[in-house]
Amino acid sequence: MSARRSTDSASTLELARAERADLLDFLRTLPAEQWEAPTLCDGWRVREVVAHVISYDGLTLGKVAAQFARGRFSLDRANALGLTDFRTLSPAELLDAFAGHLRPRGLTAGFGGMPALLDALIHHQDIRRVLDLPREIPADRLLRALRLSRLAPPIGAWWRSRGLRLVAEDVDWTAGSGAEVRGKGEALLMASAGRRVPAAELTGPGAPVLLARAG
């Protein structure tokens, strides 16, 4: 079965649940000290990233709006406020909480599950990249995330990749037009989402532009 046919066979919500389950399995292997390690999310350790992935579950649009208002309409401040209930939890307690959130609900289940899939997959890599514990992302999830990332304003992928043609070398995906950027789909996704990716992972005349925009 081709990667394209596989990615069309499951709903985004199902893919998000599978990604959360894989993230949970991975988190269960981490020793206590790695829960305090930094991640690609500036200022957030592993524990904060884990809490963030489930912090919007169950929130209605009204509650999300109120949280953004409390955060003075800053996404970063609103995200930080969402961690309040999780900050005192131990790794074991965070794992228990995460296990109860394998199926996205509330805001994260909206738009067909797009927020849940993007958050879980990108933040999974935020942790793995810093800990130098790579994995091969299932092609169906990676393809869906690449496509959806350009439709999700909070990700900023469309803005960072404007004027560029992104070409994944390991899955059947291209997007945009302009100076070409080639690399593995995961590296393209992470750079488009504003993560610092080693320059060696991306090639082509447009690579320096995307890397600069990623910060």
Buried (B, 14 or more C-beta within 10 A) or exposed (E): EEBBEBBEEBEBBBBBBBBBBBBBEBBEEBEEEBBEEBBBBEEBBBBBBBBBBBBBBBBEEEEBEBBBEEBEEEEEBBBBBBBEEBEEBEBEEBBEBBBEBBBBBBBBBBBBBBBBBBBBBBBBBBBBBBBEEEEEBBBBBBBBBBBBBBEBEEBBBBEBBEEBBBBBEBBEBEBBEBBBBBBBBBBBBBBBBBBEBEEEBBBBEBBEBBBEBBE
